[in-house]
């Protein structure tokens, strides 16, 4: 089968499309014929070596966590899906023609493979950090860097829970944030004052690592109500850095619920082929994404 792999840590140019042995499902796992794989910032952070020693990689290594496709192999003990079912979920080395998943859900009717591949990791992250920052229905949440995949999920989950959101993004993405029910303002000089003009803030999320943690703490008044997934200096200010995943099966269950209720939609901004994985990583690292990027097989 074809698979994206790298033999050394480094930039996007270390990624290569190679021939590899097909993986097989172990107990409690399934294998899918991959139709699309989600592109997440953690993918290129692992490739760059940023995640060592928390996620040590044995080189050469594959890439990717999220995927959607068709079940073609069922491991021992799996009873909720069968060969031929359309599923999406999380596994390993998903930038490939076949991949093994350890968490999955049936793909809702009407959802394309490309769309489905964009949900697993971003929904797990969004649900986790909303819980960690402690924001409650009726309160106001500030989201810095709100237009990407995680931000898109956060805004829609918050809307479903009755939480008011103020999001920051580039000027080109402000209308997109408003379409998801958020108040929106740009980055740049004076942005805290622009946020204050909307409302007071009860909690805040840093999704972009843009060096705004001090301002977020000032706006909420309490570092315990601020969570970052992108700035590892967060603990120096008493801010939680969230990097340990929660329950992916629970996140997938909530994803399906919101999708079936019409309360969730994260657009696919751009799709790439397996051979274009390096370009997908370069674009993801550059930021300013509206929704998701995916690899299509």
Buried (B, 14 or more C-beta within 10 A) or exposed (E): BBBBBBEEBEEBEBBBBBEBEBBEBEEEBBBBBBBBBBBBBBBBBBBBEBBEEEEEBEEBBBBBBBBBBBBBBBBEEBEEBEEEBBBBBBBBBBBBBBBBBBBBBBBBEEBBBBBBBBBBBBBBBBBBBBEBBEBEEEBBBBBBBBBBBBBBBBBBBBBBBEBBBBBBBBEEBBEBBEEBBBBBBBBEEEBBEBBEEBEEBBBBBBBBBBEBBEBBBEBBEEBBBBBBBBBEEBEEBEBBBBBEBBEBBBBBEBBBEBBEEEEBBBEBBBBBEBEBBBBBBBBBBEBBBBBBBBBBB
